[in-house]
Amino acid sequence: MAGPTGRYWVRADYLLWWTRGPRVIPLVTTSTNQAEDGIIGQPTTSILFGGERLANDAQSGARLNMGMWFDCGQTFGWEFDLFTLGDHNTHYSFTSTGSPLLARPYLDGQTGQQASELVAKTGVIEGNTSGDIDEYFHSAGVNLRMNLCCCETYCPPQCRDTEICTRAGLYGHYLCGAARSRFAPDRYRVDLIGGYRHYRLDDTLRVTEDLTVIFDPEIPAGTTFDIEDLFRSRNEFHGGELGLIAQLYRGRWSLDLLAKMGFGSNTQVVEISGHTTVDRPLDPPNTYQGGLLTQRTNIGRYSRDEFIIIPQFGAELGYQLTCNLRVHAGYNILFWADVTRAPEQVDYTVNTSQMGGDPLVGPARPAFSSYRETDFWAQGLNFGAEYRF
């Protein structure tokens, strides 16, 4: 038997992790020259939000692990673990009465040219546009754990409640602390783990506008627009897990190395919705399907399954404070290929002929023609304590 005393263990960790965020199209622009209408490619137009990969900053999370050995020799047991990074939110909001100019850019599906929808322009329209990008990542698993090999400078001749062991004529209770450091300076063990693993990665992109018309030849002054585009994605993995855990001990210090992989089915779900509510003076409000980047041509729910492999690696340094309590710090990284992220499902090309419920004339854009996939990784540090009894 190589390892701390006790057949049962509970450990808790604080996580400080980083994840690979989604790439977001330009969502808000401005122009110093208001005649440019915030159209990308014009001399004074700049992007206020989007046009880059976002949500790459550190996130706090938690991990819980518990388990037990079926035998006092610590050769066969089970363990359960759960970790979450919680809900990570990126928010933006821009408001203007006309100066500075605000706009939402897009590619015109009929002309193939850059265009924009005005949010605020002096003497024309005023309003607010805001948005949220949410990410939620968690995992849970249960495994059987079996010892493949171990090296101990002393071994108990029998398993008893007192865990009596012998070495060079020394008799007494199972050694730990300073005595163990003296009589068992170098030990190691390698365990095989196998069982069930679940991962889930959720993304949401929500963009809203609240606009009030000041002057437009075709729209009464005071008309308001309430616009929303909403994209949701879910990646849900269910499958088996197989891996190795190597533990090395020297006195009170320990080093744990982990290599494992999950293999199974990943369900990808994408949901696209949107609406526009128009409230004209003296008329009841009218609500239409579709915002700007969401229209009848791409609104809907899409789902598929595919087989994937998710590898994970980790290293951890620990120190035995007492016979039962150990503190530790480590690093983990996992890689999840081919996931769908909500902000990356946006079709930047828009055929505006269908807005307001009008018939579609020309190409059916925006469209959801295929899953736009990207790679996801999560990595970071963990700090925690383990108690065995």
Secondary structure, DSSP 4 states (H G I P E B T S, - for coil): --S-S-SEEEEEEEEEEEE-PPEE---EEEESSGGGTT-TTSTTEEEEE-SEE---S-EEEEEEEEEEESSTT--EEEEEEEEEEEEEEEEEEEEESSSS-EEEEEEETTT-SEEEEEEEBTTTEEEEEEEEEEEEEEEEEEEEEEEEEEE-SSB-SS--TT--EEETTEEESPP-HHHHHHH--EEEEEEEEEEEEEEEEEEEEEEEEEEEES--TTS-TT-EEEEEEEEEEEEEEEEEEEEEEEEEEETTEEEEEEEEEEEEEEEEEEEEEEEEEEE-TTS--EEEE--SS--TTT-EEEEEEEEEEEEEEEEEEEEE-SSSEEEEEEEEEEEEEEEE-GGGG---EE-GGGGGGPPP-SS--S---S--EEEEEEEEEEEEEEEE-
